[in-house]
Amino acid sequence: METVGGTYRPITEIGTPVLHHHSADVTEFGTERLARLLADMFFTMHAANGVGLAANQIGLDLRLFVYDCPGDDGTRHIGHVLNPEVRLTGTEEITQPEGCLSVPGAVRHVTRAANATVRGQDWQGRPVTVHGTGLFARCLQHETDHTNGTLYVDRLTPEDRAEALRQMDADRATVLAQRATRARLLARQAGADQ
């Protein structure tokens, strides 16, 4: 489900406590409040040019994420998962550059499983299973990690983590300005479409 509309919400950054602990399970489903939250998360993710966004990245202690991620075959995967549990399938791993909206401007190589399956619930509480390979598998693992209080930089060597934080310090202001500009453009487009 990709929601229409939504409002930009500030993205929490590394060091914010809500990003660094296991988030609480979602226990209320099908509410207008949850639908609005998902709309805001999709809007925020698109404004930030991301392919996934977890609730704790906008400061909420909830185990859920949204995604809009291209697959290796060009297929666009769009959806959301509440209370996700990831299962890695196969032994193949891929090392590729990875970034995070909560570590703006930093990109480092991370090794992840080439195949991943996430099970959870949709916004109405129905069971969902999402399988991904390649970049989409990376996205599913990255976002589930968020709900468990893990950032991609936690998977790096101390040297690579320090370099990621240096990159963030150097590029943060530019990235945040680009997000703000894109959020304004998307809000104007949404207003024009109504």
C-alpha positions in Angstrom: 0.0 0.0 0.0 1.4 3.4 -1.0 -0.6 6.1 0.7 -1.4 9.4 -0.9 -0.7 12.7 0.8 1.1 12.9 4.0 3.3 15.4 5.8 7.0 15.6 6.2 8.3 14.6 9.6 11.8 15.4 10.8 14.1 12.4 10.6 15.9 11.4 13.8 19.7 11.0 13.6 22.2 8.7 15.0 22.6 9.3 18.8 18.9 9.8 19.3 17.9 7.2 22.0 14.8 5.9 20.1 17.1 4.7 17.3 19.2 2.6 19.6 16.8 0.2 21.3 14.3 -2.5 20.3 11.0 -0.7 19.4 7.6 -1.6 20.9 5.3 -3.8 19.0 2.3 -2.2 17.2 -0.8 -3.4 19.0 -3.6 -1.2 17.5 -4.5 -1.8 13.8 -6.8 -0.3 11.3 -7.0 3.2 12.9 -7.1 6.5 11.2 -4.1 7.5 13.2 -2.1 4.5 11.9 -3.2 5.3 8.3 -2.0 9.0 8.8 1.3 7.8 10.2 1.9 5.5 7.2 1.1 8.4 4.8 3.5 10.7 6.7 6.2 8.0 6.6 5.9 7.5 2.8 5.9 11.3 2.2 9.0 11.7 4.5 10.8 8.8 2.8 10.2 10.2 -0.7 11.2 13.7 0.4 14.5 12.3 1.7 15.0 10.2 -1.4 15.0 7.0 0.6 13.9 3.5 -0.2 12.8 2.6 3.3 11.9 4.4 6.6 11.2 2.9 10.0 9.0 4.6 12.6 11.8 5.2 15.0 13.5 7.3 12.3 10.7 9.9 12.8 11.0 9.5 16.6 8.3 6.9 17.3 8.9 3.8 19.4 7.0 1.4 17.1 8.1 -1.6 15.1 7.0 -0.7 11.6 8.5 0.4 8.4 7.6 1.5 4.9 9.5 0.8 1.7 9.5 1.9 -2.0 12.5 0.0 -3.3 13.5 -1.1 -6.8 14.3 -4.7 -7.3 17.3 -6.0 -9.2 15.0 -6.7 -12.2 13.6 -3.2 -12.2 10.4 -4.1 -10.3 9.2 -1.5 -7.9 8.4 -2.9 -4.5 6.1 -0.7 -2.4 4.6 -1.5 1.0 4.8 -1.6 4.7 5.4 -4.1 7.5 4.4 -3.9 11.1 6.1 -6.0 13.8 8.6 -7.4 11.3 10.7 -10.5 11.8 13.4 -11.2 9.2 14.6 -14.6 8.1 17.7 -14.9 5.9 17.6 -17.6 3.2 20.6 -19.2 1.6 24.2 -18.5 2.3 25.0 -16.0 -0.5 26.1 -12.6 0.7 26.6 -9.3 -1.1 28.8 -6.4 -0.1 27.6 -3.1 -1.4 27.4 0.6 -0.5 24.7 1.4 2.0 23.5 4.6 3.6 20.8 5.6 6.0 18.5 8.6 6.3 19.4 8.8 10.0 23.1 9.1 9.1 22.7 11.8 6.4 25.4 11.9 3.8 27.4 8.8 4.9 27.8 5.7 2.7 29.9 2.7 3.5 30.1 -0.9 2.3 28.1 -3.4 4.3 27.8 -7.2 3.8 24.3 -8.5 3.9 22.4 -11.7 2.9 21.4 -11.7 -0.8 18.0 -13.1 0.1 15.7 -12.2 2.9 12.1 -12.8 3.9 10.2 -10.6 6.4 7.0 -11.7 8.1 4.8 -9.3 10.0 1.4 -7.6 9.7 -0.2 -5.0 7.5 -1.8 -1.9 8.9 -5.1 -3.8 9.4 -3.4 -6.6 11.3 -3.4 -9.1 8.5 -0.3 -11.4 8.2 2.1 -10.4 5.4 5.2 -12.0 4.0 7.6 -10.1 1.8 10.6 -11.7 0.1 13.4 -9.8 -1.5 16.7 -10.4 -3.3 19.6 -8.1 -3.9 18.9 -4.4 -3.1 15.4 -5.2 -1.9 16.7 -7.9 0.4 19.2 -5.3 1.7 16.3 -2.8 2.3 14.2 -5.4 4.2 17.2 -6.3 6.5 18.2 -2.6 7.0 14.6 -1.5 8.0 14.0 -4.6 10.2 17.4 -3.8 11.9 16.0 -0.3 12.7 13.0 -1.8 14.5 15.5 -3.8 16.6 17.6 -0.7 17.5 20.4 -1.4 15.1 21.8 1.1 12.5 23.9 0.0 9.6 26.9 1.8 11.1 26.7 -0.7 14.0 27.7 -3.4 11.5 30.9 -1.6 10.5 34.4 -1.9 11.7 35.4 0.9 14.1 37.4 2.6 11.3 34.6 2.5 8.8 32.1 3.7 11.5 34.4 6.7 12.2 34.7 7.4 8.5 30.9 7.3 8.1 30.5 9.8 11.0 33.1 12.1 9.3 31.2 11.9 6.0 28.0 12.8 7.9 29.6 15.8 9.5 30.9 17.0 6.2 27.7 16.5 4.2 24.8 16.7 6.7 23.8 20.4 6.0 23.7 19.9 2.3 21.6 16.7 2.6 19.1 18.3 5.0 18.7 21.3 2.7 18.0 19.0 -0.2 15.4 17.2 1.8 13.7 20.4 2.8 13.5 21.6 -0.8 12.2 18.2 -2.0 9.5 18.2 0.8 8.3 21.6 -0.3 8.1 20.5 -3.9 6.2 17.3 -3.1 3.8 19.2 -0.9 3.1 21.6 -3.7 2.6 18.8 -6.2 0.2 17.0 -3.8 -1.7 20.3 -3.4 -1.9 20.8 -7.2 -3.1 17.2 -7.7 -6.1 17.7 -5.4 
